[in-house]
Amino acid sequence: MSKVMPLVEAVRENLNDGDTVAFEGFTHLIPHAAGHEVIRQGFKDLTLIRMTPDIIYDQMIGMGLAQKVIFSYAGNPGVGLLRRMRDAIENGYPRAIETVEHSHAAMANAYEAGAAGLPLAVFRGYKGADLPKVNPDIKSITCPYTGEELATVPAHRPDVTFIHAQKANEKGDVLIEGIVGVQKEAALAARRVVVTVEEIVPDFKGLHPNLTILPHWTVTAISVVKGGAHPSYTHGYYARDNAAYLEWDKISGDRELFAQWMDENVLKATPEAFAERIKGL
Amino acid sequence: MTDFTPNEMMTIAASRALTSKDVCFVGIGAPSAACNVARLTHAPDITLIYESGTIGTAPDVLPLSIGDGELCETAVSTVAVPEMFRYWLQGGRISIGFLGAAQIDKFGNINTTVIGDYHKPKVRLPGGGGAPEIATSCGEIYITLKQAQRSMVEKIDFFTSFGHGEGGDHRQRLGITTKGPALLITDLAIWKPDPVTREFTVVSLHPGVTRDMVQETCGWTVKFADNLEETPAPTELEITTLRDLQERTRRAHEGGKAA
């Protein structure tokens, strides 16, 4: 059975209300089109995992899809704050959310532990920091060889991980290049993996042999969405729409403006709209 | 002498602290500008690392985020994020961590998490990102921020990243083996920690800045070094390099679809 299917189906078949879900992409290759499809299908009570929640989670939180967010940097990178997420934390609007806050090192280690099939991640971290006082998931462990006290956090095991990639081949192998982020770890840590790609090519002949990051049998579904990372970027295809990130600061700062923007650009749109958005980038 | 703004003086003073031998973990904002001015002037061989995994990067414009494509295109190598934090940062391969701050105290402890109570915050800030481990795993920490009563405070609301704690040997007592905050560069002055108490002390005032100006914009009682110096004004090369970089950056970021 082919793994290639329209994004509408890939989301419907792989996500359920109440799931724990990761959307990864470290500035590069953020799966915005998949996020918008999840919003359109109106899932509820999701636990969202992401190192830097940024615009994609600001939108989901603002639309009331999330009950809990596990994260390490809740900012619009290079611009400022996440105003919808702040509204949820500070004012419970549109609903209160639970937050579980980590450092980047902890999140990266937790994904890696999940991919490795371990229950926990161990690293040298959080020394002197206040996060362990407010996040009971951060504990310490004593090295049995040296006696050093190290930090530990539970492994991430998402029900579903969504990522965006440059391309897949007809078999369903997935290729990523550029800033590779934490996607391989997030995908291998998850029970199901949905990948949006810019294009599907017959095979990967002639390409650098180390570029394939996910063999087809580790991927649950693949959907072609041209421009699917916008306003993030896809290395080799289109650049980051920095102006859109700056503009988001204004849109997200106002509840009504946000609702109007989401209605026009997400609820009434389709995945095909992304191809238009990257023209000229 | 060219005219310059306090912010330009801050960035240039910070850039002067870096050398070609340094391996520097770069925060976004003022640290990124300072690191790239250093690279474009007196420290061409400096290794700049951004937490997106780009090692030895040399961008033509300042990135808006830590993961802009140009960082990867100009890098010696790009590694996965878990590798960045495990092998490179935790592995002890980075000499200087360069951080900005929303709130700082006199011992270089930094808060970028919340203003007010954590569970009922007055203002929810972005949080630490890489900072908690950068602050303890890099050889030493440089900090840059614009002086203001609300950002330089007697007591920070949340320890996002640990500096010298309560001062003295607090780092050693926690088993932290790196030096911690070694330099604070503001728009008015250069500060270094006292060798014993670890309290930040003003060692150099930028041109035209008085002791009163430093005190008025700082929430704790400021200590000044006995042999207080004056920071040399920016040179023509430094100011031109910074302004050109910022102009290229402005054009690139405003560009978006219209470009």
HADDOCK unambig.tbl for C-alpha pairs under 7 A between the chains (distance, minus, plus):
assign (segid A and resid 26 and name CA) (segid B and resid 52 and name CA) 6.49 0.50 0.50
assign (segid A and resid 26 and name CA) (segid B and resid 67 and name CA) 6.67 0.50 0.50
assign (segid A and resid 27 and name CA) (segid B and resid 67 and name CA) 5.05 0.50 0.50
assign (segid A and resid 27 and name CA) (segid B and resid 68 and name CA) 6.97 0.50 0.50
assign (segid A and resid 28 and name CA) (segid B and resid 67 and name CA) 6.41 0.50 0.50
assign (segid A and resid 72 and name CA) (segid B and resid 127 and name CA) 6.80 0.50 0.50
assign (segid A and resid 72 and name CA) (segid B and resid 128 and name CA) 6.70 0.50 0.50
assign (segid A and resid 72 and name CA) (segid B and resid 129 and name CA) 5.16 0.50 0.50
assign (segid A and resid 73 and name CA) (segid B and resid 126 and name CA) 5.40 0.50 0.50
assign (segid A and resid 73 and name CA) (segid B and resid 127 and name CA) 5.20 0.50 0.50
assign (segid A and resid 73 and name CA) (segid B and resid 128 and name CA) 6.08 0.50 0.50
assign (segid A and resid 73 and name CA) (segid B and resid 129 and name CA) 4.63 0.50 0.50
assign (segid A and resid 74 and name CA) (segid B and resid 126 and name CA) 4.33 0.50 0.50
assign (segid A and resid 74 and name CA) (segid B and resid 127 and name CA) 6.28 0.50 0.50
assign (segid A and resid 75 and name CA) (segid B and resid 126 and name CA) 4.68 0.50 0.50
assign (segid A and resid 77 and name CA) (segid B and resid 65 and name CA) 4.99 0.50 0.50
assign (segid A and resid 78 and name CA) (segid B and resid 28 and name CA) 6.66 0.50 0.50
assign (segid A and resid 78 and name CA) (segid B and resid 64 and name CA) 4.85 0.50 0.50
assign (segid A and resid 78 and name CA) (segid B and resid 65 and name CA) 4.69 0.50 0.50
assign (segid A and resid 81 and name CA) (segid B and resid 125 and name CA) 6.53 0.50 0.50
assign (segid A and resid 81 and name CA) (segid B and resid 126 and name CA) 5.98 0.50 0.50
assign (segid A and resid 86 and name CA) (segid B and resid 124 and name CA) 6.04 0.50 0.50
assign (segid A and resid 90 and name CA) (segid B and resid 120 and name CA) 6.80 0.50 0.50
assign (segid A and resid 90 and name CA) (segid B and resid 121 and name CA) 6.40 0.50 0.50
assign (segid A and resid 103 and name CA) (segid B and resid 128 and name CA) 6.10 0.50 0.50
assign (segid A and resid 103 and name CA) (segid B and resid 129 and name CA) 5.20 0.50 0.50
assign (segid A and resid 103 and name CA) (segid B and resid 130 and name CA) 5.90 0.50 0.50
assign (segid A and resid 103 and name CA) (segid B and resid 132 and name CA) 6.53 0.50 0.50
assign (segid A and resid 104 and name CA) (segid B and resid 129 and name CA) 4.93 0.50 0.50
assign (segid A and resid 104 and name CA) (segid B and resid 130 and name CA) 4.91 0.50 0.50
assign (segid A and resid 105 and name CA) (segid B and resid 85 and name CA) 5.60 0.50 0.50
assign (segid A and resid 105 and name CA) (segid B and resid 130 and name CA) 6.38 0.50 0.50
assign (segid A and resid 105 and name CA) (segid B and resid 133 and name CA) 6.99 0.50 0.50
assign (segid A and resid 108 and name CA) (segid B and resid 81 and name CA) 6.55 0.50 0.50
assign (segid A and resid 108 and name CA) (segid B and resid 82 and name CA) 4.84 0.50 0.50
assign (segid A and resid 109 and name CA) (segid B and resid 82 and name CA) 6.05 0.50 0.50
assign (segid A and resid 124 and name CA) (segid B and resid 90 and name CA) 6.80 0.50 0.50
assign (segid A and resid 125 and name CA) (segid B and resid 133 and name CA) 5.48 0.50 0.50
assign (segid A and resid 126 and name CA) (segid B and resid 132 and name CA) 5.77 0.50 0.50
assign (segid A and resid 126 and name CA) (segid B and resid 133 and name CA) 6.41 0.50 0.50
assign (segid A and resid 128 and name CA) (segid B and resid 162 and name CA) 5.23 0.50 0.50
assign (segid A and resid 129 and name CA) (segid B and resid 132 and name CA) 6.49 0.50 0.50
assign (segid A and resid 129 and name CA) (segid B and resid 159 and name CA) 5.23 0.50 0.50
assign (segid A and resid 129 and name CA) (segid B and resid 160 and name CA) 5.56 0.50 0.50
assign (segid A and resid 129 and name CA) (segid B and resid 161 and name CA) 5.30 0.50 0.50
assign (segid A and resid 129 and name CA) (segid B and resid 162 and name CA) 5.64 0.50 0.50
assign (segid A and resid 130 and name CA) (segid B and resid 158 and name CA) 6.37 0.50 0.50
assign (segid A and resid 130 and name CA) (segid B and resid 159 and name CA) 5.01 0.50 0.50
assign (segid A and resid 130 and name CA) (segid B and resid 160 and name CA) 6.18 0.50 0.50
assign (segid A and resid 178 and name CA) (segid B and resid 72 and name CA) 6.25 0.50 0.50
assign (segid A and resid 179 and name CA) (segid B and resid 52 and name CA) 6.78 0.50 0.50
assign (segid A and resid 179 and name CA) (segid B and resid 53 and name CA) 6.82 0.50 0.50
assign (segid A and resid 179 and name CA) (segid B and resid 72 and name CA) 6.29 0.50 0.50
assign (segid A and resid 179 and name CA) (segid B and resid 78 and name CA) 6.39 0.50 0.50
assign (segid A and resid 180 and name CA) (segid B and resid 80 and name CA) 5.47 0.50 0.50
assign (segid A and resid 181 and name CA) (segid B and resid 52 and name CA) 6.51 0.50 0.50
assign (segid A and resid 181 and name CA) (segid B and resid 80 and name CA) 4.98 0.50 0.50
assign (segid A and resid 181 and name CA) (segid B and resid 81 and name CA) 4.96 0.50 0.50
assign (segid A and resid 182 and name CA) (segid B and resid 80 and name CA) 6.13 0.50 0.50
assign (segid A and resid 182 and name CA) (segid B and resid 81 and name CA) 5.52 0.50 0.50
assign (segid A and resid 182 and name CA) (segid B and resid 82 and name CA) 6.67 0.50 0.50
assign (segid A and resid 235 and name CA) (segid B and resid 69 and name CA) 6.66 0.50 0.50
assign (segid A and resid 241 and name CA) (segid B and resid 256 and name CA) 5.21 0.50 0.50
assign (segid A and resid 242 and name CA) (segid B and resid 253 and name CA) 5.57 0.50 0.50
assign (segid A and resid 242 and name CA) (segid B and resid 256 and name CA) 5.91 0.50 0.50
assign (segid A and resid 243 and name CA) (segid B and resid 253 and name CA) 6.23 0.50 0.50
assign (segid A and resid 243 and name CA) (segid B and resid 254 and name CA) 5.72 0.50 0.50
assign (segid A and resid 243 and name CA) (segid B and resid 255 and name CA) 6.89 0.50 0.50
assign (segid A and resid 243 and name CA) (segid B and resid 256 and name CA) 4.96 0.50 0.50
assign (segid A and resid 280 and name CA) (segid B and resid 257 and name CA) 5.51 0.50 0.50
assign (segid A and resid 281 and name CA) (segid B and resid 256 and name CA) 6.85 0.50 0.50
assign (segid A and resid 281 and name CA) (segid B and resid 257 and name CA) 5.61 0.50 0.50
